[in-house]
Each structure stands twice: as C-alpha cells, then as structure tokens.
Amino acid sequence: MPKSVKPISESDKLSDHLRDSSLTSEINKPDFRELDLGSPVSPLRSQPRGVTTTTSSSSSSSSGSLTGRVKHAPVIGRSNSLRSQSGSSSGNNNLRPRSDSATSSSSHSQPLISSSSATSPAPTSPANVLPTGNICPSGKIQITGMTQTRSRSDVLGSGTGTYGHGSIMRGGGGTSISPAKPTTTGGGGSPPVIVGSSSRSSTVVAGDTPLWKKAVLGSDSEEVKRLGNEMYRKGLFNEALKLYDRAIALSPTNAAYRSNRAAALTGLARIGEAVMECEEAVRSDPNYGRAHHRLALLLIRLGQVNSARKHLCFLGRPSDPMELQKLEAVEKHLIKCVDARRVSDWKTVLTEVDAAIVSGADFSPQLFMCKVEAFLKLHRLDDAQSKLLEVPKVEPFPVSCSQTRFSGMACEAYTYFVKAQIEMALGRFENAVMAAEKASQIDPRCNEVAMLHNTVTLVARARARGNDLYKSERYTEASSAYAEGLRLDPCNAILYCNRAACWFKLGMWERSIEDCNQALRYQPSYTKPLLRRAASNSKMERWGAAVSDYEALIRELPHDKEVAESLFHAQVALKKSRGEEVLNMEFGGEVEEVYSREQFKSAMNLPGVSVIHFSTASDHQCKQISPFVDSLCTRYPSIHFLKVDIDKCPSIGNAENVRVVPTVKIYKNGSRVKEIVCPSKEVLEYSVRHYSG
C-alpha cells in the first residue's frame, strides 16, 4: 500500500486498514458465504462479520441471481456516501448458479443494491464514501469486523427514511434476498420481493406500475427474459409466462427462453405443456443441459421413467445423482405395481401406487387411474369415485408420453380404459362405451383394451334391450336380457338391481331379494336395491327385515315422505305381529306444537311412545337441536313428537318442573320413561330408537 507524506489522521488509518484487508482478500478468497454489510445502516440481515457479497448477472442468465463471490467490508472514506466494492469476474465458477442461456459470452458485475440508475456510468474514483445525511445520530459508525455486531438485524423494509435507493428498517421481520431462479423441479415457492428499489431501475418496484407490462411490448429479448425471471422468482407465474412468450417471439430458437417458459408452466401446474416446451428447447439445442434436466424431472413426475433416464443421462452420466435415485425408486414401485396388477393382487397395487407417488411420480395420471381401478376391483366404488376426482389433468397429453406403455397398454389409453370400467359400474353405459372406444382408438393393438371395448358394447346393448322390454311389461324377457349382461359383467350392481325389479313384478320375492343382496354386495351405498329389498320383505311379511331396511333408507333419505310412510306401516305391522296393542296410530310425520295444558295431557296419554321437546325460541342450543328433532320425527313416524315453548306456555313448564332448556322427556303409554337435559344428537337418537322398538 502506498504511503502518504502528509500527517495521517485517524480516519485515514481506518481507511488504509480496510483497504489492506480488501487486497489481502483478493489473494485468499473464502468459499461462498452469506452477505454481511455489518453496519447499523445495513439494508440486509446481519451475517458473519467482515464479509459482503457482490452480484454477478449474465446478460443471458435465466435467473439474474447472486453469485457466490465474496468481498470484505466496504472501504470508508471522508465523503458522505457509501458504495460496495465491485468484484472481479474471476470468482469460483463451481459455486455460481447455472444460467439458462445457450450462448452466454460475457458477464458483468453490479452491486446488489445500486445507488444509481441502470444508465448511469460507473464511478471512476476509487474513493469509497458514506451516505449523505447523518444516519448515525451519535456520529459514530460501527464497522464490521472491528466492533461487536448488534443483536437486532437490519433489513430492507418500507420505512419512511430513505438513504440512496432503499429504505432502512430496524427489526428482524424484514425480507432477505436469496439467489432464486426458475426452478428445475417445478416448485411454486415465491422468493421474497425487494421493496424500496429505485423507480429508475428495471426492477419491478413495490407500489409503482409493474414494468413487465411495458416489457411485453419491448424489443430486447434479453431484457424481457430478465424481467420474466424476476416475475418467476416472486411466484408470479402468469406474468412470467407472458414475458417469456414475448422473449420467444423475439428469438424463437433460443432454448433458454423455452426452458424458462417450461418452468413457469410447471409453476402453474400445466405439466403437459411444460413437457412439450422442454422438448422444443431440446430440439432447438440438443446439447442444452438445463432443458434436458428440467425435462427429466417433469417426466419423473409423470411416471415416464424410461424417457426420464434418457434425458437425465444424456451426456452418458446422470446430471443429478439425487434425481437418479428418485427415478430408480419410482421405477422399482412401478414394476411391483404392474406385476401385482397382472395377478389381480389389488391390495398390493394400492400399496405400490402410493409408494411410487410418494417417491416422486406425483403427477402421473396412469398411477392415479391404477388406484381408481384397484378400488373398483375391491368393490369400493365410493373410494374409486373420490380418487377419480384427484387424477391430475395433463392436457394436452404430450405425444411422446401417450405412446409409452403402462401394464401392456399405452398410458393415455389406460386412462380411458379405467374410465370405461367405472362408468359401467355406475350405470352410465353410454359414457362407458365412448371411453372404451377412445381407448381402442389410441391403442388398437392392445388385446386387453379390445376385450374391454367388446364387453362394454355388449353389456350396454343388453341393458338397453332389457329396459325396453321392462317398459313393455315383458318382465320375463327383460330378466333374460339383464342376465345376458350379467354373464359378461358379473359384478354389475345396476344389472342385478334391474333384474330384481323384474322378479318383484313377477311376484318372485325371494329371487328379488337375492339379486338385491348381490347388488348391495358390489355397491353397498346403492339405495335402489335396498328399497326393493325392503318392499320384497314387506310382501313376504318379514317385518323385522323390512323395518331394518327402511330405517337404513331413512338415514340416507331423511326427507323422503314415501320411505317414512313405508317405515311407519312396517313398524305398525311388526308390533301387530308381536301381539302388541296398536291403538289410534296414524302416520303424521310432523312435530306437533302444544299450546295448552289440556292438549299436553291428551298427547302425553296417547298409546305408544311420545317424545316431548321443551324449548324456548331465544335459546341457541334449542335452535340447534330443533331441526334434528324434526328429522327424527320423519325417521321414526310411529312415535309422537311434540314441542312445548315454555315462554309461551309457562304453566306446562312449571308443572313438568322444567328449569333448563332444551329438555326432552319420553313417555310410553302415558308413563314417563326417560328425561334428558341438554341432550346431544347421538344420545337423543339412541333413546328414541331404544324406546321405539
């Protein structure tokens, strides 16, 4: 360091000391470390003392992110402004984030937070100066590496004091800056937003009109792409997509732009389009590693392991060993899944599908459809329907993926193959035929697809013929038509139920019950066979079984008056069959409100069971329990339900000693058998059901 001939002041010593430190750091640079400006006015979080980071951005970088180059604290002089020293371009290249540019030939360094506009010339003076204004009221400046770091971190914020470009805010709740870039894994996380930047810079400024809208009309493809990267880092994938579209329009053959566009599409869960965009990038530049890598990750998510391996190892070795491990795990579970499906081991299929999804194939339509098929084969139709809603939408399905095989058939054909099966199980035979035809068009040479197409067509035809015969009251012939359909599809609950209706019309109650049992075996939540079985049991005077079926129906259809009335008559018949006295029992179905003591006494002495609900209109618990009492009245029509408002009829409340509402009292043949104060729904229904038997 050159020596001065004039007397050296304390501040000159300090400046010389720091300048020496900076020169020493050029000789022995540390590896990548976090940023630390270290002073009380630092616009970033405090990091290890004595270190600052400069930025480097390639003109064609996809991310415009920070490099890992490190400098020591800025040199402080006598002037009133502060700059961070610009770093050399000879950093540790292995630590630098990759750029999404196919033809990057130059790079330049810029400060992380510039105090000048993008068009201002770089300062030629080597002097490093402090910001204007007294930002340290005490007049003392804390220098990183010489004094103790404050416990409170200083961060960028939206405070009112502005020094240079960016406001300073105390506290630890601010925002740090991370070197984010368009991801290769399709993550949708949003990097932090830098606020308080100069309105003259090309960065999008909080509170100002977004510059990306103007950039869409620009003619500089690199600048448009750079702004697209900023939008991506902030999680604004739609805006980033528009900017990448503009960059591609300006430079259609640039593989980096298409790779970045694929990243934005992935963030929007448009995986099919992202795959096709990566494929276009690879066609534009077959040696572009980032596009191959991104495409491999997308294909792993789609369960396309063979294609993914080709792109992950396009240089002869895996570009990412961790992703190769993920690929191998997905492949292992896929093989086990296909093997289990081949032998109809559907429980193992469910286990292996879940394992493959967890391993990384989380956007694979064929895996999700395989789970739907497994539930269907296990006669868990409700689960199959719910899982069908979770199948990822990959539209348009990439041509390169549609012809890859899953369990012996084209992947896209398999999706329609399973849809045809579930549509047929639900009785939507026309939809099933269309889905089977679509699968056959996609993969006409697959025997399994061809067999399903033939089966679905014949079953739909048999069912349609049976329906026509049933409408013509030719029940015997209709039952034969349904039997033909069942020969082809022996687990179809709809056909069993339809044939049960034919047996019912022919007075063959036992055979009707048998077919209803089969329908409920394959589809337990199907209400039609339950209703037909209840009716058949009633015809055969099996009142206990009929009441049980009607009670199950009324739980599924609580507001169905016909079911409620059928239940009532079955309950009355059951009581008579047991020799119980049945007097003045009429089907009502509504809660009767009591207005006088005489009306109350008359209702209380009715034969059978009476449930009396004491309430007030203003009580919150009463408002909650009243609709439930109404539903119980419909579901247990043989029981008398009454309601007493003790505000309107206080004499009844006093006579019955009701002090708390809601209170429910149950009477049987004029005698009180149960009293429940503030009952829960479960306790109330249990008590009603207990005394109704």
FENPE-V372028 format. One record per backbone hydrogen bond with DSSP energy under -0.5 kcal/mol. NH is the residue of the N-H (numbers start at 1). CO is the residue of the C=O. If there is no record, write none. Layout:
# FENPE-V372028
NH CO
NH CO
This chain:
# FENPE-V372028
9 7
13 9
14 10
15 11
16 12
17 13
18 14
19 15
20 16
21 17
22 18
23 19
24 20
25 21
26 22
27 23
27 24
28 24
36 51
42 39
51 48
52 71
54 69
55 110
57 108
59 106
61 58
71 52
77 75
77 128
91 89
93 91
95 92
96 93
105 103
108 57
110 55
114 112
120 117
129 127
130 79
131 81
135 133
137 135
139 136
142 140
143 141
145 147
146 143
147 143
154 44
155 169
156 175
157 167
162 160
163 166
166 164
167 157
168 161
169 155
171 153
175 156
178 176
180 178
191 189
191 233
195 193
201 198
208 205
213 210
215 211
216 212
217 214
218 215
221 219
224 220
225 221
226 222
227 223
228 224
229 225
230 226
231 227
232 228
233 229
234 230
235 232
236 231
237 235
240 236
241 237
242 238
243 239
244 240
245 241
246 242
247 243
248 244
249 245
250 246
251 247
254 251
255 253
258 254
259 255
260 256
261 257
262 258
263 259
264 260
265 261
266 262
267 263
268 264
269 266
270 265
271 269
274 270
275 271
276 272
277 273
278 274
279 275
280 276
281 277
282 278
283 279
284 280
285 281
288 285
289 287
292 288
293 289
294 290
295 291
296 292
297 293
298 294
299 295
300 296
301 297
302 298
303 300
304 299
305 303
308 304
309 305
310 306
311 307
312 308
313 309
314 311
315 317
316 313
319 312
324 320
325 321
326 322
327 323
328 324
329 325
330 326
331 327
332 328
333 329
334 330
335 331
336 332
337 333
338 334
339 335
340 336
341 337
342 338
343 339
344 341
345 340
346 344
349 345
350 346
351 347
352 348
353 349
354 350
355 351
356 352
357 353
358 354
359 355
360 356
360 357
361 356
362 360
363 301
364 361
365 363
368 364
369 365
370 366
371 367
372 368
373 369
374 370
375 371
376 372
377 373
378 374
379 376
380 375
381 379
384 380
385 381
386 382
387 383
388 384
389 385
390 387
391 388
394 392
395 393
401 398
402 398
403 399
404 401
406 409
409 406
411 404
412 402
414 410
415 411
416 412
417 413
418 414
419 415
420 416
421 417
422 418
423 419
424 420
425 421
426 422
427 424
428 423
429 427
432 428
433 429
434 430
435 431
436 432
437 433
438 434
439 435
440 436
441 437
442 438
443 439
446 443
447 445
450 446
451 447
452 448
453 449
454 450
455 451
456 452
457 453
458 454
459 455
460 456
461 457
462 458
463 459
464 460
465 461
466 462
467 463
468 464
469 465
470 466
471 467
472 468
473 470
474 469
475 473
478 474
479 475
480 476
481 477
482 478
483 479
484 480
485 481
486 482
487 483
488 484
489 485
492 489
493 491
496 492
497 493
498 494
499 495
500 496
501 497
502 498
503 499
504 500
505 501
506 502
507 504
508 503
509 507
512 508
513 509
514 510
515 511
516 512
517 513
518 514
519 515
520 516
521 517
522 518
523 519
526 523
527 525
530 526
531 527
532 528
533 529
534 530
535 531
536 532
537 533
538 534
539 535
540 536
541 538
542 537
543 541
546 542
547 543
548 544
549 545
550 546
551 547
552 548
553 549
554 550
555 551
556 552
557 553
560 557
561 559
564 560
565 561
566 562
567 563
568 564
569 565
570 566
571 567
572 568
573 569
574 570
575 571
576 572
577 573
578 574
579 576
580 575
583 581
586 584
588 637
592 641
594 643
600 596
601 597
602 598
603 599
604 600
605 601
606 603
610 667
611 640
612 610
612 665
613 611
613 642
614 612
614 663
615 644
619 616
623 619
624 620
625 621
626 622
627 623
629 625
630 626
631 627
632 628
633 629
634 630
635 631
636 632
639 636
640 609
641 639
642 611
643 592
644 613
645 594
646 615
646 644
648 645
649 645
652 649
653 649
654 650
655 651
656 652
657 654
658 653
659 657
662 614
663 614
664 676
665 612
666 674
667 610
668 671
669 608
670 604
671 668
673 666
674 666
676 664
678 662
684 680
685 681
686 682
687 683
688 684
689 685
690 686
691 687
692 688
693 689
693 690
